[in-house]
């Protein structure tokens, strides 16, 4: 794993709003893909494959949902 990639941006899961939390979840999901496949050319090559595969798109959604659940809990569900 690249030491330059910060997997938790700003080293915090705390956000002001649920919308910011959702945006952070998407960013974190994208970062883990970048770390898992660090070669940008390979990621670009694979993009058309998962763009047309419903199961892969659902898996991406599940990854974001898991990240969002963690962020929501860290923010006490914005209560």
Secondary structure, 3 states (H helix, E strand, C coil): CCCCCCCCHHHCCCCCCHHHHHHHHHHHHHHHHHHHCCCHHHHHHHHHHHHCCHHHHHHHHHHHHHHHHHHHHHCHHHC
